[in-house]
Structure formats: structure tokens, C-alpha cells
Amino acid sequence: MSERITGPSFFIGRGGDGADGLISFGSGQPDLAPPDGVFEAMWNFRGFKYGLVQGDELLHDALAQDYPHADAEQFVISNGASEAIDLVLRALYEPGAQVALQRPYYYSYPHNVTLAGIELAYYDLVDGKIDLDEFEHAVHTCRAVVINSPSNPTSTVQEVDTLKNIEEICDRRGIWVISYEVYKDLIYVRENYLIQGTRVVTINSFSKTFAMCGYRVGYLWARDRDLVSRIVDMKSRTAMNTSSVGQAMALAGLGVRAAHIVATVPVWKERRDLIYAGMQKLGLEVWKPEGAFYILPKIKDPTRAMHDLYHHYKLIAYDGTWFGAPDRLRFSFALDAAKIEEGLKRLGKFLANEYCSY
Ligand SMILES: Cc1ncc(COP(=O)(O)O)c(C=O)c1O
């Protein structure tokens, strides 16, 4: 009897090293090496005590240099972007509060919102893009919205005009914007547009740009002093400081960010082109990824397809249902070209052998 897969935790940390014959299009976990300085920082690190709850001050300073009009004390270093959103949502809680999510969404967002005691509202993306009428209709009763551009799982990038309109709508209505920009350094179509405003909280991570997922370093940048102090107080009673060695590595990475992006984005773009062409050749309906490293083909019964692909074709892809996309499968292309080609072959066999009988 094949094991039933009920959520992403079944796959996270599994496959990808080739030893088990699995091809993993599962986790969004970059396989490219971090910059050399990151390794040096790891080898040389000698701090074993608790660190500052808000994060290493040198890292705050470096981040403040990286963003326009930012102050070092507005940053909180977190255990990945994952802890950052959890802290922000819990700090924004108030009775009856609602938070709006774009759909498809990153699979954790609805859980983050409900675990914070907040109610959910959704608006649907149209071909991966935000429709401003739908957006305004959904958000007008909300305390906050989460914007994720480039998006996981759609890999679409919102238009700059759309983001500026969102700034204006939210500012006018007094809505907080949680701008989740973990893929801001991985955009194929334009520069990132940083959403700005006094009620904006920017969340980012060192997991993706610097391929440091396991070290768990991310951050939030809140322009509101009171929100920062509520978050730091909460963090002092929960996870406490973020990994000190991870922060030292992050600081080293940040110092060479521009060069690292120039070196790595072409690799991601090549993989994007390869998987996009391959899926089109297989006759699958997909959006061309504009950023990040996901592709979301339309497929009948993705839950069953995910099980069959894993158990019979040794291929990991995620059920679109987890992302609010019940007619799609999500593939992460954070793996090398040879593996992408082998994975496409397996997917082709699956489509030819079994899919027709669904
Ligand atoms: C949208 C989104 N949020 C959060 C994460 C996890 O990030 P972190 O490792 O910084 O917690 C991912 C990773 O796939 C992601 O795509």
C-alpha cells in the first residue's frame, strides 16, 4: 500500500541528492553554491552565546545600507521569512481582524493567518496577475494584505503600476501591506519594485538568493517603531535570537550580493527556459515564469498525479491544492539541467501511460 501524502512536510528535506534516484521538483531549495565568503564566515565563526533578539547589529547596518530611507533599528532578523511572517501577523492581531491573500498562495500563508487568530479573505489572480478591482473589493474590510511578487507558486511578477496602485489603495484605507519579497533578486523581466509606505512591512530571506535555506536566516523591515518593539518582545519569548553563525554568513553574503546575482540569475533563466519549453512540448498549459523558480502546469486531479508521480516515477511535484490551485501541480526548477531533462522524461512517460485514463 503506497504511503498517503497529506502535506509538504512529507517532502521537505527529502530527495535531490540523486542517491535515491528521486528527481525532486518539490521544495524551493536552490542547489547553487553560496558565495565563497559565506563559507569562510561559517568556518571562522566562534560565537556560542545567545545573541541579540532583534538580530546582529552589523547585519542591521548592512541591511539599512541596502534599502532606501531605512534605519538599522527597523530590522528584525528572523528564522527565515517563515518566522518573520508569523511574528508580523501575530503582532497585527486584533479581534475581528482580517488579512487578504492572493490565490494561488504560498501554502503556509493561510495557516500563518489562522494561527495568529486572524480571519482570511481571498482574491483570485487572473492568469497569475492581480486584478485591482477584485483586490480592492477583497481588501476593503481588511487590516492587512500579503503581497508576494515574484510569487510562489505562480512565478509571476506583478506590474509596477499594480504595485503602486496597491500602495495608494492601502495607504488611503489604512491597511498594512506585508510585502513578501523573498524572490526579489530572482526576476527575469525587470528590476524589483520595492513597495513603500509607513504601514509597509517588507519580508525577505537569505534562503533563496544565497542558497542558505538550512541556516534559517530571514528578516523583516517595519517602518513602524511600535510594531518592531512588539515583534521583538514576542520573539524574546518564543524562538529568541536567530542562529548567530547563520547571521554571520548572511552578512558575508550581503557584502557580495550584486556580483552573486549577476553570476546566478543567468543560470536560473536557462533552467526556466528549459523547463518552460519542455512543458510546452508535453502539451501542458503553463504561465511563463517571470521570477522565482516555479512552474505550475494545469493537470487533472493533481492529488492523484502527485501520488502516482512519486510512487511510480520517482518524481516529486507538489499538489496544487496545497496552494489554492486545485487544477495544477507545482514544480520547483531549483535543480540542474540534467535532472530537469530526466524529470521531464519521467513526466512525459506518466502523461502518456496513465494520465489518459484519469
Ligand atoms: C513564499 C515563500 N515563503 C517562505 C519560504 C520559506 O522561506 P524561509 O526559508 O526564508 O523561511 C519560501 C520557500 O520556498 C517561499 O517560497
The ligand as an SDF file (V2000), in Angstrom:
LIG
                    3D

 16 16  0  0  0  0  0  0  0  0999 V2000
    6.8850   32.3800   -0.4710 C   0  0  0  0  0  0  0  0  0  0  0  0
    7.8360   31.6650    0.4270 C   0  0  0  0  0  0  0  0  0  0  0  0
    7.8550   31.9610    1.7230 N   0  0  0  0  0  0  0  0  0  0  0  0
    8.7060   31.3510    2.5770 C   0  0  0  0  0  0  0  0  0  0  0  0
    9.5650   30.3840    2.1550 C   0  0  0  0  0  0  0  0  0  0  0  0
   10.4930   29.8220    3.1640 C   0  0  0  0  0  0  0  0  0  0  0  0
   11.4910   30.7870    3.3430 O   0  0  0  0  0  0  0  0  0  0  0  0
   12.4890   30.7940    4.5650 P   0  0  0  0  0  0  0  0  0  0  0  0
   13.4640   29.6870    4.3250 O   0  0  0  0  0  0  0  0  0  0  0  0
   13.1350   32.1270    4.4950 O   0  0  0  0  0  0  0  0  0  0  0  0
   11.6930   30.5890    5.7940 O   0  0  0  0  0  0  0  0  0  0  0  0
    9.5540   30.0240    0.8310 C   0  0  0  0  0  0  0  0  0  0  0  0
   10.4090   28.9250    0.3760 C   0  0  0  0  0  0  0  0  0  0  0  0
   10.0540   28.1780   -0.5180 O   0  0  0  0  0  0  0  0  0  0  0  0
    8.6900   30.6960   -0.0610 C   0  0  0  0  0  0  0  0  0  0  0  0
    8.6790   30.4170   -1.3570 O   0  0  0  0  0  0  0  0  0  0  0  0
  1  2  1  0
  2  3  1  0
  2 15  2  0
  3  4  2  0
  4  5  1  0
  5  6  1  0
  5 12  2  0
  6  7  1  0
  7  8  1  0
  8  9  2  0
  8 10  1  0
  8 11  1  0
 12 13  1  0
 12 15  1  0
 13 14  2  0
 15 16  1  0
M  END
$$$$
